[in-house]
Amino acid sequence: MVNVQSEPNTTDDAALLAAALPELAERSDVDELHTDGGSHSPQVDDLLQTHHVRQVQTAIRGLQPTEGKVGLEDMTGQTNADNGPPECVTCPGGQRAEVVGGRKEGRSVATFAASVCADCPLRAQGPTQPLVRRAGTVLRFSQRAVNVALRRQRCAEERAAERHLRPAVEATIRAITHPFRNGKAPVRGRPRVSMLLIGSAAMNNVRQIYRCQRSQEAAGQAEEGSQKASGNARKRPVLSSCASLWTRLRALLCPMPLVQPAWACSR
């Protein structure tokens, strides 16, 4: 736990993230955030691009894409700039189109070949519109639409992944509130609640660091034991070979048992 915030439950999650992100990015060099569906807004998108932080959400609040329709999130964009619209987009059908600036600031336009779109089975489901004065179909979008599309793509990738980090985040929050009865703070007032949560988070960090160190020590001891065992296993064939060689050499040098004279033991 690297940051603790306490605000009334009417505060938007996006406002909390926007307030904490600049200082958090400067202090911890964070490059990826895993949040729930309510932690996004145009202000958050601008801050994420400014500090080069990638946000992965478990859900997206607001209007959902129409089922059976192809949206901007179904297309692939390529760009060479950190902040700005894509330089080209590729539709699900495989056609690639360059992106140019629109008439209004913040708007972009991608023009697809009409001959290719005419034979595409996804033509009726696509978001493009046919041009009137010249041949071609055009896709108009804004930077905000690009941010939403990228957010939906990352959300879909997170859902399809085998490993999910969101349950670990929820477990950490649960560990902070667990010492309190019914998960409720025993004090009132934002300053008191803030101090209480900071202390609980600090103790949870100490416990996690202790468990991490113990697990690392156990792993090191297990590795050291396995290395010793493998070293002993490598020595056994060498010792057995030397013993066998010495037995053969002794049999060649001393084919008959030596007889000790009787006077050797006399005094």
SEKOL-33916 format. One line per field, with one value per residue: x, y, z of N, C-alpha, C, O in turn. Coordinates in steps of 0.001 Angstrom, whole numbers, plus 500000, padded with zeros to 6 digits. Atoms other than C-alpha are relative to their C-alpha. Layout:
residues N
n.X	X_...;
n.Y	Y_...;
n.Z	Z_...;
ca.X	X_...;
ca.Y	Y_...;
ca.Z	Z_...;
c.X	X_...;
c.Y	Y_...;
c.Z	Z_...;
o.X	X_...;
o.Y	Y_...;
o.Z	Z_...;
//
This chain:
residues 267
n.X	500850_499121_500764_501257_500883_501271_500938_501391_500359_500595_498921_499811_498708_499128_499434_498940_498850_499403_499282_498856_499117_498729_499031_499699_499099_498685_499372_499852_499694_501001_500246_501240_500994_501156_501093_501337_500626_500345_498809_499549_500606_499078_498864_499113_499326_498931_498927_499350_499129_498911_499046_499670_500522_500988_501094_500725_501241_500721_501298_500143_501320_500560_500625_499234_500098_501145_499629_500077_499466_498554_499659_498596_499224_499726_498964_498629_499368_498553_499566_498616_499984_500566_501277_500536_500803_499197_499619_500741_500859_500286_501327_500003_499874_498610_499655_499270_500260_499257_500818_499669_500760_501310_500226_499995_498854_500242_500715_499170_500757_499339_500762_499790_500333_501384_500024_499735_501123_501199_499974_499756_501217_500296_500312_501218_499769_498915_500351_499621_501066_499552_499826_500959_499360_498941_500133_499345_500754_499217_500195_499687_499925_499285_498999_500716_500459_498824_499709_501011_499748_498835_500406_500790_499087_499251_500950_500224_498788_499917_500991_499567_498730_500111_499702_500666_499431_501027_500286_498934_500226_501127_499541_499212_500946_500645_499051_499911_501234_500351_499890_501100_501224_500914_499352_500312_499036_500549_499894_500742_499227_499047_498607_499800_500080_498789_498894_500244_499732_498566_499371_500348_499285_498581_499835_500186_498770_498966_500284_499719_498543_499477_500330_499199_498636_499986_500141_498738_499027_500335_499640_498546_499545_500357_499092_498679_500054_500015_498658_499144_500386_499506_498547_499669_500331_498932_498770_500102_499417_498545_499418_500167_499067_498654_499912_499911_498664_499012_500149_499375_498554_499481_500017_498902_498712_499907_500884_500023_500050_498727_499920_499206_499145_500332_499142_500310_500733_499238_499343;
n.Y	498819_498841_498763_500153_498849_500122_498957_500457_501014_499362_499563_500868_500685_499336_498815_500469_500394_498804_499274_500760_500512_499280_500255_501428_500293_499418_500638_501444_500400_500966_499983_500719_499962_500881_499353_500473_499329_498605_499146_499403_498742_499305_499471_501118_500387_499032_500228_501259_499769_499109_500720_501260_501070_500841_500362_501224_500035_501266_499741_498651_499457_499202_500727_501123_500122_500748_501359_500254_498865_499805_498687_499598_500915_501204_499676_499916_498728_499890_498626_499809_498975_500417_499316_499593_501007_500964_499584_500862_500974_501205_500493_501461_500664_499992_498832_498978_498636_498950_499075_498582_499125_499563_498558_499450_500392_501209_500979_500706_500634_501102_500311_501352_500168_500456_501291_501053_500037_500532_501454_500403_500500_499180_498642_499509_499900_499068_498625_499063_499383_499769_498616_499588_499389_500859_501394_500341_499952_499219_500223_498791_500281_499018_500572_500628_501305_500865_500383_500976_501244_500637_500486_501218_501058_500480_500721_501313_500786_500396_501045_501219_500471_501074_499450_498735_499296_499283_500629_499698_498629_500054_500668_499034_499090_500765_500149_498733_499776_501188_499864_499225_500775_499884_499243_498584_499285_499696_498570_499149_498856_500389_500089_501195_501175_500038_500486_501408_500796_499975_500934_501371_500315_500171_501306_501018_500023_500684_501436_500514_500019_501111_501253_500077_500355_501392_500871_499956_500792_501413_500380_500076_501207_501152_500031_500397_501432_500737_499928_500929_501365_500281_500123_501321_501006_500004_500537_501447_500763_499840_500802_501419_500330_500074_501214_501145_499990_500412_501441_500690_499796_500788_501412_500219_499885_500994_501110_500976_499328_499931_500813_499292_500954_500142_499170_498577_499560_500335_498869;
n.Z	500000_500151_499901_499260_500117_499296_500393_499862_500989_501177_500883_501164_500024_500967_499338_499107_500811_500591_498946_499492_501048_500237_498935_499981_501108_499717_498842_500107_501379_500426_501439_500299_498925_500138_499286_500328_501127_499769_499856_501258_500412_500914_499245_499683_501242_500254_499033_500334_501138_499591_499150_500668_499158_500695_499110_500326_499225_500006_500634_500529_499703_501088_501093_500519_501467_500516_500360_501429_500736_499955_499471_500069_499167_500783_500976_499513_500338_499895_499828_499573_498965_498720_499840_501279_500694_500773_501346_500919_499346_500770_499655_499812_501288_500442_500811_499257_500468_499308_499211_500175_499127_500460_500090_498657_499191_499225_500807_500970_501076_500707_501208_500499_501414_500180_500701_499017_499061_500664_499904_498611_499350_498822_500446_499345_498563_499740_499652_501058_500781_501379_500428_501029_501155_500531_499594_498747_498747_499050_498571_499231_498571_499182_499110_498885_500481_500039_498625_499578_500727_499395_498683_500207_500437_498837_499147_500607_499812_498593_499756_500675_499448_499014_498677_499750_498847_499254_498700_499045_499522_499070_498785_499230_499351_498934_498901_499270_499232_499224_498546_499435_499856_501138_501061_499856_499163_498677_499722_500910_500469_501028_499526_499180_500870_500818_499172_499699_501197_500276_499073_500376_501236_499678_499370_501038_500798_499225_500032_501340_500184_499194_500675_501217_499627_499556_501167_500733_499253_500165_501366_500071_499323_500831_501149_499520_499739_501269_500576_499266_500367_501349_499924_499448_501011_500999_499410_499798_501122_500030_498932_500320_501075_499409_499183_500911_500619_498984_499783_501116_499934_498878_500393_500937_499311_498928_500355_498900_498698_499296_498778_499004_499282_498586_499151_500095_498815_498792_499347;
ca.X	500000_501690_498838_495841_492925_489839_486912_483111_481428_479845_483241_483754_486510_487844_488304_490318_492529_493059_494103_496534_498058_500596_502249_502008_503676_506498_507121_506712_507452_504224_503593_500399_497229_494511_491226_487504_484999_484430_487986_488044_487244_488646_490810_492180_492940_494949_496913_497584_499008_501065_502686_502870_500749_498697_495292_493649_490021_487947_484801_483680_480851_478518_476978_478094_478840_475913_476046_476747_478212_481841_483245_486497_487591_487471_490068_493818_495622_499286_500976_504505_503548_502837_500014_497847_495573_496734_498508_496665_493907_493171_489599_488605_488429_492148_491960_494372_493673_495763_494442_494393_493186_489555_488039_487630_490416_490726_488922_490453_489353_490285_489215_488809_488627_485042_485896_487253_484397_481816_482901_483391_480906_481126_480077_476586_478011_480831_480869_482067_479954_480072_481350_479089_481443_484106_484487_485312_483987_485096_485493_485364_486420_487835_490716_488242_486768_490284_490855_487585_488430_491868_490298_487838_490626_492678_489583_488925_492563_492388_489236_490780_494033_494673_495948_493970_495458_492182_491371_494771_493950_490601_492318_494726_491830_490145_493299_493286_489657_489622_490895_487829_484516_482175_484755_483801_486142_485680_486288_484512_485844_487993_491298_490836_489759_492750_495221_493565_493740_497346_498342_496460_498006_501504_501054_499749_502827_505089_503328_503565_507266_507901_506060_507903_511291_510417_509296_512490_514599_512724_513169_516887_517334_515458_517622_520787_519672_518927_522338_524056_522063_522927_526599_526657_524942_527670_530411_529072_529814_533325_534012_532578_534699_537831_537034_536478_539736_541666_540224_541326_544774_545262_544248_546856_549676_548914_547481_548392_547538_550544_551624_552860_555868_555568_558488_556897_554822_557500_559137;
ca.Y	500000_503189_505689_506118_508463_509057_511063_510984_508124_510615_511395_510011_507427_509269_512420_510449_508980_512363_513881_511089_510227_513098_512639_508855_508747_511004_509112_505492_505472_503569_502613_500515_500839_498228_499841_499165_500514_503880_505234_506961_510382_512738_514364_510987_510133_513338_512621_509044_510200_512936_510570_507597_505326_502459_501922_498479_498374_495373_496989_500127_502245_504094_503061_499687_498942_497705_493950_492872_496257_496994_499866_501733_499295_496497_498256_498351_501692_502529_505693_506952_509633_509159_511674_512045_510242_507128_507624_504714_502270_498727_497482_493909_493094_493810_497096_499796_503523_506568_509044_512796_515705_516719_520144_520648_520527_517145_515340_512769_511156_507810_507077_503484_502326_501913_498977_496983_497939_496895_493257_493246_491094_493554_496540_496789_496455_498985_502570_504070_506350_506631_509836_511837_513736_511079_507336_505925_505384_507564_507019_510121_509998_512127_511635_510890_508081_506702_506737_504891_502323_501663_501325_498730_496796_496624_495577_492747_491615_491584_489464_486980_486685_483674_485801_488669_491283_492871_490216_490868_494585_493861_491492_494270_496654_493925_493421_497122_497212_493717_494766_497006_495604_494981_496696_500130_502719_503180_506944_509827_512751_512686_513547_510738_508238_509190_508642_505338_504051_505162_503262_500146_500321_500723_497635_495668_496689_495497_492127_491724_492647_490142_487360_488215_488032_484728_483227_484417_482907_479608_479588_480318_477520_475089_476083_475731_472288_471198_472433_470464_467366_467666_468235_465107_463178_464264_463239_459696_458443_459880_458186_454872_455000_455698_452853_450440_451527_451089_447607_446544_448085_446376_443033_443443_444479_441999_438864_436714_437614_438691_436310_437997_436217_434918_436917_440222_440227_439004_441351;
ca.Z	500000_498793_499066_501382_500745_502855_501483_501924_500095_497700_496155_492646_492265_489222_491327_493887_491178_489527_492857_493734_490352_489880_493271_493049_489638_490814_494045_493000_489241_488656_485016_485299_487378_487909_488896_488888_486395_488050_488010_484637_483247_480584_483269_484315_480674_480286_483476_482438_479115_480770_483273_480846_483032_481596_483200_483223_484337_485284_483851_482032_483350_481009_477708_476413_472733_470683_470307_466748_465748_464935_466965_467236_469964_467372_465216_465576_465684_465217_466412_466963_469463_473161_473145_470103_467676_465796_462485_460851_461740_460569_460478_461462_457749_457354_455420_456560_456332_457195_459748_459070_461109_460888_460412_464142_466672_468360_465552_463180_459921_458352_454771_453557_449936_448773_446502_449440_451769_449145_449389_453167_455120_458036_455949_457481_460999_460627_461923_458622_456436_452611_451077_448762_446470_446047_446402_449780_453262_456148_459866_462072_465703_468505_470896_473665_471536_471054_474837_475430_472729_474209_477641_476330_474618_477827_479766_477304_477519_481311_481301_478864_480839_483064_485946_487445_489795_490848_493535_495112_495312_496965_499403_500426_501118_503133_505193_506133_507294_508816_512295_512757_513893_510961_508725_510081_511565_515327_515066_513359_511378_508275_510057_512597_509956_507813_510654_511531_507949_507523_510673_509588_506102_507599_509783_506822_504806_507639_507725_503946_503948_506742_504889_501680_503408_505077_501772_500084_502866_502610_498837_499237_501753_499513_496549_498610_499773_496232_495097_497871_497019_493336_494248_496403_493627_491219_493680_494210_490659_490883_494237_493084_489926_491949_494348_491466_489807_493061_493527_490058_490474_493815_492312_489566_491899_494627_492968_496032_499584_501592_504334_507451_508973_512487_513733_512677_515826_518163_520608;
c.X	500894_499238_498656_499225_498704_499144_498582_499615_499271_501049_500189_501388_500972_500639_501114_501251_500698_500791_501272_501025_501284_501059_500403_500961_501405_500730_500305_500359_499029_499778_498732_499103_498869_498887_498677_499406_499718_501154_500489_499168_500937_501211_500993_500753_501155_501177_500745_500954_501182_501078_500337_499624_498899_498943_499278_498789_499340_498622_499994_498586_499526_499370_500929_499848_498793_500450_499790_500513_501509_500283_501474_500883_500322_501084_501354_500620_501496_500372_501441_500124_499370_498618_499504_499221_500900_500290_499314_499185_499755_498675_500056_500099_501396_500393_500619_499756_500812_499036_500520_499130_498686_499891_500030_501207_499635_499249_500952_499091_500867_499113_500386_499561_498605_499941_500236_498826_498750_499924_500203_498705_499590_499584_498782_500189_501040_499530_500318_498769_500496_500116_499056_500704_501103_499830_500764_499033_500896_499591_500462_499973_500806_501036_499344_499477_501161_500338_499011_500238_501198_499664_499202_500886_500784_499096_499734_501222_500119_499018_500417_501288_499751_500208_499376_500563_498941_499639_501070_499851_498865_500403_500831_499095_499301_500930_500118_498775_499633_500140_498824_498725_499044_500597_499752_500993_499375_500063_499186_500850_501068_501437_500262_499948_501258_501180_499831_500319_501480_500738_499712_500728_501487_500252_499805_501228_501121_499768_500313_501501_500621_499718_500815_501439_500101_499888_501276_501086_499729_500361_501509_500549_499673_500923_501395_500039_499991_501362_500970_499684_500502_501518_500447_499705_501067_501287_499948_500538_501507_500664_499883_500960_501415_500160_500124_501379_501062_499913_500665_501533_500624_500028_501144_501346_500184_499075_499866_499927_501354_499926_500931_500863_499671_500833_499661_499309_500745_500703_501382;
c.Y	501243_501315_499707_501296_499717_501219_499497_499055_500565_500467_498994_499366_500659_501243_499607_499611_501208_500786_499288_499662_500799_499704_498540_499624_500537_499239_498526_499505_498926_500141_499246_500014_499039_500553_499356_500863_501471_500969_500510_501238_500656_500592_498905_499553_500945_499781_498707_500163_500880_499246_498611_498798_499276_499552_498767_499928_498635_500140_501446_500481_500860_499112_498915_499927_499164_498626_499771_501125_500084_501422_500306_499078_498695_500217_500116_501298_499960_501467_500012_501018_499460_500594_500449_498884_499012_500528_499157_499019_498844_499429_498493_499228_499983_501196_501086_501366_500987_500970_501414_500808_500440_501509_500666_499481_498789_498925_499392_499277_498928_499601_498624_499926_499414_498640_498845_499862_499380_498490_499500_499501_500813_501417_500567_500191_501057_501401_501018_500507_500265_501489_500316_500459_499143_498599_499756_500047_500607_499638_501249_499679_501097_499290_499329_498625_499012_499522_498950_498658_499256_499429_498700_498849_499438_499233_498601_499095_499512_498880_498676_499423_498909_500525_501376_500630_500687_499304_500258_501407_500028_499330_500934_500996_499298_499837_501276_500212_498823_500189_500728_499168_500318_500834_501492_500647_500336_501477_500757_501215_499569_499987_498740_498730_499874_499449_498525_499108_499966_499036_498548_499579_499776_498636_498877_499904_499260_498488_499399_499934_498835_498660_499831_499585_498548_499038_499991_499193_498507_499518_499884_498762_498749_499879_499565_498504_499171_500033_499047_498557_499633_499881_498664_498897_499933_499389_498479_499204_500089_499121_498512_499574_499873_498729_498764_499913_499540_498507_499214_500118_499172_498518_499678_500015_498916_498833_498970_500745_499940_499193_500699_498977_499996_500939_501480_500498_499702_501245_499547;
c.Z	500000_500100_500668_499882_500732_499657_500261_498872_498798_498996_498867_500042_499027_500603_500961_499219_499388_501037_500433_498933_499810_501056_500056_498888_500249_501096_499781_498610_499497_498498_499609_501225_499670_500884_499624_498893_500194_500015_498657_499695_498993_500709_500347_498757_499674_500950_499712_498822_500372_500762_499453_500876_499231_501005_499472_500917_499890_499371_499532_500319_498822_498947_499474_498480_499589_499524_498501_499134_500186_500445_499863_500838_499278_498953_500678_499519_500209_500077_500455_501117_501272_500210_498632_499341_499264_498610_498936_500823_499034_500472_500211_498695_499436_499169_500888_499382_500832_500675_499776_500949_499400_499931_501363_500771_500863_499254_498963_499006_499363_498825_499483_498540_499858_499328_500958_500961_499364_500128_501427_500638_501220_499621_500729_501492_500356_500324_498913_499259_498578_499700_498844_498735_499390_500576_501304_501162_501058_501425_500738_501486_500671_500866_501201_499593_499925_501409_500499_499316_500581_501367_499868_499536_501179_500954_499457_500155_501433_500311_499375_500577_501042_501419_500131_501285_500848_501315_501043_500563_501016_501304_500872_500724_501154_501194_500825_500882_500895_501515_500649_500007_498848_498854_500061_500959_501349_500368_498951_499650_499023_500489_500815_499149_499143_500792_500327_498805_499654_500924_499655_498716_500270_500644_498980_499096_500733_499969_498626_499727_500772_499326_498721_500318_500451_498820_499161_500704_499838_498599_499835_500671_499192_498794_500415_500304_498739_499329_500710_499623_498610_499981_500551_498991_498911_500550_500115_498811_499922_501050_499696_498885_500543_500839_499120_499348_500988_500275_498889_500044_501112_499655_499030_500705_501037_499669_501111_501309_500683_501283_500977_500766_501495_500865_499937_501236_501274_500517_500458;
o.X	501645_499855_498001_499757_498185_499506_498389_500154_498942_500700_500212_502364_502176_501795_502118_502368_501927_501817_502239_502183_502343_502202_501552_501876_502387_501952_501321_500573_499433_499755_498371_499560_498394_499022_498608_500102_499444_500941_501661_497997_502092_502309_502204_501937_502224_502333_501965_502048_502285_502268_501027_500436_498035_499274_498908_498932_499457_497990_500860_497605_500327_499148_502128_498832_498403_501403_498753_500538_502042_499799_502246_502064_501211_501482_501452_500600_501989_499878_501906_501212_498465_497718_500166_499248_502074_499527_499162_499529_499752_498501_501050_500534_501642_501555_500133_499743_500946_497913_501724_498117_498586_500865_500453_501721_498560_498973_501888_497937_502044_497928_501565_498701_498269_499048_499652_498433_497915_498828_500320_497675_498458_499556_498795_499413_501208_498393_500113_497704_501646_499332_498663_500322_501486_499107_501842_497961_502101_498432_501635_499059_501501_501063_499841_499516_500982_500651_499400_500101_501145_500146_499392_500656_500920_499522_499682_501074_500545_499347_500115_501651_498681_499666_499512_500668_499209_499501_500759_500134_498977_499951_500760_499340_499076_500473_500408_498903_498729_499303_498638_498502_498751_499861_499919_501397_498222_499708_498773_501733_501766_502166_501290_500757_501745_501913_500808_500940_501993_501624_500606_501189_502097_501232_500501_501611_501873_500716_500869_501980_501530_500600_501232_502007_501057_500573_501662_501868_500659_500876_501993_501464_500483_501327_502057_501025_500623_501775_501799_500582_500995_502068_501404_500437_501348_502070_500984_501323_502176_501663_500818_501483_502156_501212_500899_501939_501978_500933_501351_502255_501711_500938_501683_502214_501305_498019_498834_500546_502037_498947_502090_500329_499138_500388_500233_499348_500269_500976_502129;
o.Y	501474_502380_498711_502372_498602_502355_498293_499137_499819_500938_497786_500010_500693_501549_500312_499930_501247_501382_499941_499407_500179_499395_498221_498828_499909_499104_498028_498306_497991_501257_499224_499785_498993_500598_498497_501679_502169_502165_500343_501338_500245_500593_499111_499226_500502_499855_498643_499599_500680_499471_497838_497903_499909_498962_498707_499872_497946_499136_502233_499852_501329_497923_499129_500366_498228_498505_500130_500991_499744_502378_499505_498910_497956_499272_500295_501597_499237_502289_499071_501221_498626_499925_501236_497744_499300_501328_499603_498711_499023_499157_497866_498076_499309_501301_501366_501516_500830_501179_501659_500331_500653_502225_501815_498395_498733_497864_500049_498965_499151_499318_498344_500692_498417_497847_497773_498749_498812_497936_498294_500166_500701_502305_501723_500914_501380_501757_502215_499890_500670_502303_499426_500053_499365_498389_500302_500647_500354_499342_501616_499012_501873_498063_498320_497688_497826_498347_497994_497611_498040_498359_497776_497704_498221_498251_497638_497896_498383_497971_497612_498293_498843_499966_502217_499970_501049_500005_500374_501643_500679_499735_500861_501327_499891_499889_501210_500691_498940_499667_500610_498353_501478_501354_502178_500045_500765_501840_500188_501620_498579_499068_498089_497820_498767_498591_497776_498058_498936_498305_497703_498442_498891_497970_497864_498808_498499_497719_498304_498984_498165_497804_498722_498740_497853_498016_498952_498500_497722_498413_498984_498125_497825_498778_498812_497827_498116_499050_498406_497736_498527_499083_498063_497912_498863_498813_497823_498281_499117_498460_497747_498460_498969_498090_497856_498826_498802_497858_498229_499149_498622_497793_498572_499200_498455_498698_498307_501798_498917_499252_500968_498014_500950_501429_502271_501688_499999_502189_500334;
o.Z	500948_500111_500361_500150_500681_499963_500426_497768_497876_497913_499103_500427_499281_500313_501060_499627_499326_500712_500826_499264_499699_500720_500363_499103_499852_501051_500266_498434_498805_497980_498432_502344_498535_502107_498744_498289_499219_500210_498321_500061_498887_500153_500270_498840_499254_500532_499865_498831_499864_500544_500118_501109_498625_502034_498300_502139_498877_499042_499914_499923_498014_499175_499302_497940_500287_498754_497944_497911_501242_499839_499336_500535_499702_498270_501892_498325_501075_499305_501098_501657_501222_500719_497955_499804_499032_498068_497798_501964_497816_501660_499845_498692_498436_498777_501984_498160_502046_500215_499856_501459_498192_500162_501485_500501_501460_499814_498509_499296_499081_499002_499265_498105_500496_499623_500798_501310_500068_500209_501643_500525_501691_500473_501152_502116_501532_500014_499114_499281_498407_500188_498090_497638_498242_501549_501536_501081_501073_501719_500665_501971_500015_500950_501702_500390_500200_501598_501170_499949_500760_501737_500660_499927_501305_501563_500223_500391_501677_501074_499915_500253_501646_502373_499243_502319_501994_502317_502228_501738_502055_502375_502099_501885_502208_502335_502020_502009_501722_502252_501861_499111_498559_498015_499053_501954_501390_501490_497940_500406_499245_500115_500631_499332_498914_500300_500355_498969_499214_500483_499716_498609_499670_500312_499031_498688_500124_499810_498539_499109_500283_499260_498388_499626_500106_498778_498626_500052_499653_498428_499150_500150_499113_498419_499700_500012_498675_498714_500064_499435_498389_499222_500061_498897_498371_499795_500010_499027_499572_500766_499936_498906_500157_500810_499420_499200_500622_500508_499159_499813_500939_500057_499053_500392_501256_500287_501221_501455_500633_502028_500658_501315_502061_501903_500687_501545_502370_499775_501039;
//
